[in-house]
Amino acid sequence: MSASRAKYDQLIQDLRSELRPQREWGEGRGVFLVIGHFVVGVAAGTWLFGLLFGLREALALAFVLAAAGGAFHLAFLGRPLRALNMVRRVKTSWISRGFLGLAAFLVGAPLYLITESRAGYVLALLGMLVMMGYMGFVYTASKGIPFWSTPLHPVLYIAYALRGGIAGVLLSLVITNRLPEDPRLLLGLWILLTAAVAVLFVIELYGALTGGNPAARSSAHALLGGRLALSFYGGTLALGLVVPALFVWAGYAGQLSAGVMAAIGVASALGDFFMKYSTIRAGVHLPVWLSRA
Amino acid sequence: MRWGMVIDLKRCIGCYGCQLSCKAEHGTPPGVFYARVLKREEGAYPTAQQLFLPVLCNHCEDAPCVEACPTGASFKWEDGIVDIDHDLCVGCRACMMACPYSNRYFNDAPQSYFEQGATEYEKARSARHPANVVMKCNFCRDRVRDGKPPACVANCPTVARTFGDLDDPQSEVSRLIKTRGGFTLHPELGTKPSVYYLPP
């Protein structure tokens, strides 16, 4: 059976089901969008902590990640050569705002890194703020997917970006073979942000399970015991929470070596990726049937 | 002027005539359905019944797809019809996620219904359906401009569909909505759809 035939049969099956899973973001070329959102979030967090801790290597890594994130976004689009059209709806569209934010960052970041100019600093800072928040708002604006369309989603994505920023800072230090001046501060921040992400995520899941919307409930079930349970438990919880937590504990107990920093950074970042991947894939369209119909 | 449609669920017999006539009118590729009919069985013998719900783009007054579109490809005509400019669409599919009625489709590759390749008819229609952009119903705007009703309305054998101006209180659609208690899908979302249903 050809791939297009299989895709057609899948669509027909989806259209017949009451709770239709979304497949456009996260399946096939849609994976590029998930990677793009993940990488751009990490880039924004890394830039913020790079500025706070005065780490030029973190700033450089943030720029590289943002550029890669932009490339992944373009790879996802059906018509990437028309990407400049995305500046046309800044007043209403969060994708449009995100595009402008990323563009401002990609101009401002190298300008600041090379010349340390105030214009570069401001542009990159504005771009970073947009990059941190826009993805969550894109999902919140998706009225057709109740699991995403909550006011908590932007806060969750900002928390992800900050946690990803700590991972980015740790990795940048490993790449340049440096150790942080105050490792306990970095590890403490990681613990704090991880706790924030976990609490926000639990609240969101609880809301989905108890909010009365069958599509949101179906999404939560897909994560907790359905088609996405493996990536949720294995990727998000085991790889993204348990493994880095063990290494953070090891870092607190002994010396924070480059190997431990790398392990925390990579595991934490991969966990964030799986968290985004599984929540995006878990999206289910609002059912069309009504009791009156 | 705001074009709208009323679908009488009491008259609909689930014949899929609307879906087929839409396919014939627009020649949409496989996997793209501007009009569909949802079917459901309720109850148990001897009181089991089949229910049908024909669905299409709701041409919402406050269309979330138009707001979500980053390029302006999704837009509203002055007569209330929500349309897509395929030359502007980048294929980001944000409109598909924003639509609460799941009535948008992404045409990810040139496709044909037949293994032997595209028929002459499909080739002739394919210019209207470029690949890698999002597609949806536009209330057969070309037909409406020529004074004809949309294909699904013209071809419904039970006259379950009525098309007209929702802003005109004297129009048939306004009268049906008023006298028969017309309702919209998901009114709680505040999208103000232009497609109304009459109770079965």
Interface residues (C-beta under 8 A of the other chain):
Chain A: S4 K7 Y8 L11 L15 R20 Q22 E24 W25 G28 F76 L77 G78 R79 P80 R82 A83 N85 M86 R88 R89 T92 S93 W94 I95 S96 F99 V138 Y139 A141 S142 K143 G144 I145 W148 G283 H285 L286 V288 W289 L290 R292 A293
Chain B: L9 P30 G31 F33 R36 L38 R40 L51 L53 V55 P64 V66 E67 A68 C69 P70 T71 G72 A73 L88 C89 V90 G91 C92 R93 A94 M96 M97 A98 C99 P100 Y101 S102 F106 D108 A109 Q111 A131 N132 V133 V134 F183 L185 H186 L189 T191 Y197 P199 P200
